């Protein structure tokens, strides 16, 4: 009979590493205030989480192409958001789809993330604030607001 302890141990180690990498949506909710000066979460005109509108609406951000959210619907009134840089739009055109993992990585170093993605040291997003902690938690929280 083959020794199953190595495969079981390997699986357990991988599972625990993935669990550690995942964010905590409840903690992300408490940390979201860091994002709310620029971002609101609005679904079909209903404000789910108050915030600014200089950045894109973060409702449904997980699974969305970068640089494609172009307005908020507030009741029947459309409110334009701050303009994306050409580099953020180009990132979406070149295949950047927001996932929890890359939202967290972007939040930790927005400029570096976009420069790496585009392989362009001159590329710049609008966001320059770096989250020192809690990025995975905020990304997990944002994932709870899906289409």
N, C-alpha and C positions, 0 to 999 in steps of 0.2 A: 504494500500500500504506500503511495507516495506521501511525502511529508508536505502537508498543507499549511504549516505554520508560516513559511516565508510568504506565500501569496496572500494569506489572510493578514499578516502583519503589514505587508506593503499596501494592501487595500485600506486598512485602518489608518495608516499614516497619511495616505493621500486624502482620505475622507476628512480627517481631522485638520489637515492643512487647508482644504477648501472651506471648511467651516470657519476657520480663523480668518480667512481672507474675506468672507462675506460680511457685509455691513449689517448693522442693527437698525431697522427702520424706526423703532421707537426712539432710539438715541438720535437718529437723524432728524426726526421731527423737532426735538429740542434744540438742535444745532442749526436748523434751517434759517434762523434769524440772520445768520451770516450772509445769506443769499437774498433775503427779502428786500434789501434796499434797491436792488436792480430787477428782481424777478418776482412775478406773481404766479399762482397756479390757478388757471381759469378754464373751466370746461363748459363749452357752449354758452358762454355769457355769464355763467354762475361762478362767482369768485369763491374758490375753495380755500385758498390761502392768500391773504392780502400781501401785497408787495409792490415794488416799483415796476414800471414798464419800460425802463431803458434797456433792459435785456429781454430776451425772448421768454414767452410763456413756457413754463416748464411742465405743463400738463402734457403727458404723452411723449416726453423727451426720450425715454428709453425706447429704442427702435426707430427713431427719427433720424433722417440724414442731417448732418451738421449744416447750419446756415440756411435752413429752409423755412423756419417759423417766421412769418413776416408781419403778423399782426395779432392783436387781441380782439376778441369779440366781447364787448361789455354791454350786455343787453342787446339792443339792436344797433348800437354804435360801434364801429370799428375804430380802434385806436392803434396808430402805427407804433412800432417798437423802434428802439435805437437801431441804426443800420449796422449790419454785419460788415466786417472788413472783407475785402476781396479774397483774402486768404482763408477766411472761415467758409465763405461760399465755395471756394475752390476745393477745400477739404471735403465738403459734402459731395461735390461733383466728382471727386476722385475716390469716393467710396467710404468716407467716414460716417458710420452709423453709430449713434450713441448707444452704448451698453453701460451697465452698472460699472464694469471694470474701467472702461475708458473715461467715463464721467469722473470717477474717482481720480484717475491719473491726471486728467485735464485740470481738475480742481486743485491738485497739488502743485502744478506748474503749467499754467495755460500756455505761456509763450513757448516753453520747451516742448510741450506736447505737440503743438501745431507745427513747430519747426521740424520735429522728428517725423511727424506723419507726412508732411510735404517734402521732406528732405531739402529744406530751404531755410538757411540760417537767417534770412531777412523776413520770413513770414511772421505775421502778428495777428492775434485775435483781439477783440475789444477788451476782454477780461485780462487783467494783469495781477489780480489779487491771488495769492497763494494760500491755500488752507494748510496749516501746519498739522492739523489733526481733524479727524471726523469725516474725511472725504468719503470713505467707504460707507459710513452710516448715512450721510446725506444722499448718496447715490441710491442706497437701498430704500430710503424714504421716497425719493422721486419715482422709483420703480413701482410704488404702490398707486401712482396716478397714471394709469395706462388707459389707452383707448378701448 
